[in-house]
Amino acid sequence: MSGGRGSGKTYVSFQLLAKRVRLVSGEVGVVARYTYTGARKMINDIADTIPDGVVTKSQIIYGNNRYYIDGIKTSSPSKLKSINRMSFLMIDEAQDIKSYQEFSIPDKSIRGGIDKLTVLIFNPTHSRHWIYSSFGNNIEYEQVEYNNNTYNVPIIKDNDVIHIHTTFLDLPKNTLGYYDMVTQAEVAYRFNQELFANEFIGVPLDYSGNIILRFKRCREEDIDYSLPTLYGLDIGFHDATALVKVWVDRGGGRVFAKVLLYITHATANQLFEIIKNYQDAPIISDVSNKQLTEELRLAGCRIFYKNQRVSLVEQLRKLSDYIIYTPDNQLLNELVGYCYGEKGIVNNNGDHAIDAVRYASFDLI
């Protein structure tokens, strides 16, 4: 089950789970996300979908059916293999799983019970994602029309696979949810049409597999403020200066990023008046404008230079092991255009916020 943002794919999948628990008897299964922390966020939605069942922090119990709520990354293979009669696996946000090998651990545990079923719910990321290459070689394209444009969405075609794709256009009309998503889509369409196609229609990004960093839009309330944190500062000469705060979840493979400043032609006095308000953590800065950086440091800002002993490619390699979550359009816009081209790294939409994320994250990952 794939789809764009706000398309209702997770809701529909949970409705499928609600129907299944009433049709089968004696089943054991797993309902998961990539991390256990992410999996726990599903609990309220599952409880609303199955109100006559028992939903705890770790299990769904309906009659003599039992489904474990867990994280794929945090589950050991031995733990999954110890689940007897497992015949159902549902993974929400499956795009976060890094490889087929990682997915195969829980998938191979489905070896008992009746009517074996695996359900993957995912947001299309890039065209070389393992999901598209692991379930048959046949890909066909379905067309989605929006604003006089035609978007081609890849659909997996295989005898053992049913691939359903949804968009916000499939939501029930004349509902608050539909009108809210239409409004969000119109704003995103005006801001960046490529980002709109990926986020709202579900067209995978296609840089011939050369997209550098994995990313995903989140809400501000999704940021885990308890994680280790640093600020990153990229100082522009005649272009943009960006200040970004990051929080790094090493165990979950996540970097949360919040853009706090994105301005052009900033002077030392202007920067100081802004940066002095962000003193709860050190600021990691670039070295391109040492005079300005030293002026800020002398003015009382807690600024330190980035790690210069590690190459840009090595920093990006380490950062690419993580998924960058951000609610900010400036950073998302840069990430969409940040890829490997024939002559090296291409930053079609700039890289000021990306560099700030890189400076701060590298000391935490």
N, C-alpha and C positions, 0 to 999 in steps of 0.2 A: 504494500500500500504506500504509494508515493504521493507527493503533492506539495503545493506551495504553502506559504505561511497563511494560517487562518482558514485552511480549506476544510477543516473538520475531519481529517483522516484519522487522528487519534481517537476522537469521539466515536466515529464509525467502527473502528477496530474494537473499542471497549464494548460497543453494542454487540459485536460479533461474539466477544467473550461472554457477555451476559446471556446470549442465546445458547451458547455451547454448554454452559454450566447446567442449563435446564434440560438439555437434550441427552447428555451422556451421564453415565453413572460410574463412580469409582475411579475417576481420572485423577492423575497427578501431573502437574505442569509447572512451568516457570513463567512469570511475567516480569520482564526486566528492562533496564536501561544499561548504558555502558558502565556507570558507577552506581554504587548502592545509594549514595546521596541523591543522585538523579532519580533512582527508582522510587525513593520515598516520596518524591514530589507527585507521584501518580496516585497515591493512596486515596486522597479525597475524591478524585474523579472516579476511581474504581468503586468506592463506596456509594457514590451517587448513582452509578450505573447498575449496581447490584444491591439495592437497598435491603433485600430480604436475606442477604448473606452476611457472613461475619468477616469483616476486613480489619486486620491488625497491621502493625508496622512491618510484619514479615510474611503474612499469609493471607490468602483468600480461602474461606471455607464455605462451601455450599453443599448441603447434604453430605454425601460421602465423597465429594470431590475436594481436592486440596491443591492450591496453586501457591508456589513460593514467590515472594516479591524480592528481587535480588539485583545485584549489579554484575554484569558480565566480567568486567575487569577485576572486581574484587572477589569473584568466586573462583576457588581453586578447582582444577579438573576433578580431583578426588571427591570434592564435595558434591559436584554435579553428578558424578558417576554413582554416588551413593544413594541417589534418589530412585527408588524402585518404581516401576510401572510408569515412568514419565512418558507421556504421549503428546504433550502440548507445549509449545514454546512461542512466546510473543515478546518481541524486542522493539520497544519504542525508541525513536531517534537512533536507528541502526546505522546511520551514516557516520556516527562517532566511532564505530568499531573500525580499527585500522586495517585489518586484513581478513581474508577468508579463513586463514589459519586460526585467528583469534575467534572468529564466529563458529568455527567447526567444533570447538570444545563443547559448548552447550548443545549444538545441533546433533552431534553424534551420540549425545546422551539420550535422545529420543529413541528408545528401543523397546518400549513396552506399551501395554494398553491397546486401545482400538482407535481407528480414525486418526492416525498420526498427522499432526498439523504444525507447521512453523509459519509464523506471521512476522514479517519485517515491516516496520513503519519507518519511513525515512524521507528526509528532505533532500532532493537531488543536489549534489555539490558540484563535482566535476565529472566530465564524461569518461574518465579512466578509473572511476571508483570501482572497487572490487565487486560491488553488488551487480553492476551491469555485465561484468565478464564472467561471473561464477554460476549463473543459472541458465545455461544454454547459450548458443551462439547467435540466436536469431533476435535481432532488434528491429522493430518496426516503429514508425513515427505516427503519432496522432496529432492532429492540428487543433490548436486553441486560438480562437479569434478574440482580439481585444483592441479597441480603438483603431479599427481598420488595419491592424497588423495581424499577421499569421505567425504563430509560434509552433515549432515542431518539438514535441515531447517524446523522448525515447520510451518505448514500451517493450518489456521482455516477453518474447513469445516462445513458449516451451510447453510440452505436453504435461509436465508436472508442476507448472507455475501458472498462477492466476495473478496478473499484474493489473492493479487498479490505480489510476492516477486521478487526483482531484485538485481543483483550484477553488479560490474564493467565489468564482462564478457559479459553482455548483451548490452554494449555500441556498437555503430556502429564501426566496425573494420576500420583500416586505417584512423583514425582521431586523431588529437592531444590530445583530451580528453581521448581517449582510451589508447594511449601510455603513457600518463602521469599517469593514474591510474594503469596501469600495472607496471610501475616503482615503484610507491609508494607501491603497494602490495608486490612486490618482496622484498623490504627493510623491510617491516613489517613482512613478513613471516620468514625472516632470524633472525629478532630480537626476536620475541615472537610469536609462532604459535597459541597460544590460543587467544592472542590479535588480531592477523590477522583474525582468524575465526570469531570473534565477530564483528570487525570493517568493514572488507571488504566482507566477505561472508554473515554476518548477522545471525550467529549462536548465540542464547542467551547464556550468561554465566550461568553455572549451578553449584551452590554450595548448592543444595537442598534448595534454597531460603535463604541461610545464608550469602550472600554477605553483607558486612557491610556498605560500602559507595557507593553512586551513583556517577557516573562520566561520562565524555564525552570529547572526543578530540575536541579542537577548534584551530583556527589559532591565531597567536599573534595579528593580527589586530582586532580580535573579543573581546579582553580584553578591558573592560571599565576602563580606567585609572583615571576617575574622581571619582570613588568610594572610600570609606574609605579604608585605606591600612595599613598594618603592615608587618614586616619581621618575619619569624620563623626560628630558628636555632637549629638543632639537632646535638650535638657534639658527634662523635664516639671516642672510645678509640683506638681500633685497626681495626675498620671497617670504614664505610663511615660517613662523615660529610656533612650535607645538609643545604643549605641556600635557603629558598623559600620566595618569596614575594606574598602576597595574597591581593585581592581586594574583598570586600564583598558587595553583593547586597541583603540587608535584605528583601526589598519588592518583589524582583523577585526570591528569594530562590536560588541565585547563588553565588558560590565562584570561582573566577578566581585565578589560581595559576601558577606562573612562577618560574621554578627551576633556580637559579643563580649560585649555587655551589653544586657539588657532587663529593667529593674526599675522598681518604682514607689516614690514617696516617698523618693527618694535624697537624703541630706544631702551637703554639701560634703566632709566627712571621708570618708564612704563612697565617694564618687566618686573622691577622690584616691587612696585605697588601691587602687582598681581600676585607674584610668587611669595611675598611675605606672609600671605594668608595660608600657605601650604607648608607648614613647618613640622607636621606630625611624623614625617618620614624623610630620609635623605633624598636628594634630587641627583640623578645621574645624568650628566650632560655630555654633549659631544665636545670635540676639541677644535672645531673649525673657527671659533671666535673666542680665543683665550682671553683677550682683553676685556670683552664684555662679560665673560664668565667670571673673571677675577673681580670686576667691579661689583657684580652681584654678590660674590663671596664676601668682599670687604664690607658690603652693606648689611651683612648678617644672614644671608641665605645659606642654607646647608647644602651646598653644591659640591659634587665630586665628579671627577672625570671618568668617562666610560673606560672599560677594559680595552686597552689597545694591543694586548698581546695575542688576541685571538682574531683571526681573519673574519671578514664579513660573511664569507661562505660558510665557515664553521658555525658562526652564530646563528645564521639562518637554518642550517641543518639541525641544530639543537632545538630551535624554536619551532621548526616544522613538525616535531614530535608532539606538539601541543595544539589544541584548538583554541583560537582567540575568540572570546565572546565579548561583544561590545554593543551598546545601544546607540552608538554615534555614527551618523551618516558620513562625517568627514573621514573617519578611519575605514569604514566599510568601502567608501568610494575608492580610497587608495588601494585597499587589499584586492579589489576586483581587477585592477590594472597592473598588479605587481606579479610579474612572471619572468620566466627565462625565455629570451629570444635568441636569435641566431648570433647576435653579437654580445651576449651576456644578459644581465638583468635589465628588464624593461620596466619602467615605472610610469605608465601612461597617465596616471592621475596624481602624480606626486608621491612622495614617500616620507614627508615630515612627521606625520603621526606614527607611521610604521617604524621609523628610526627611533622615535621616543620610546615606543613599546619595546624595541629591541634593546636599547640601552638599559632600561630598568629591569626587563625580564631576565637578561642573561645572568645577572648576579643572583637570581632566585631559582633558576631552573637547574 
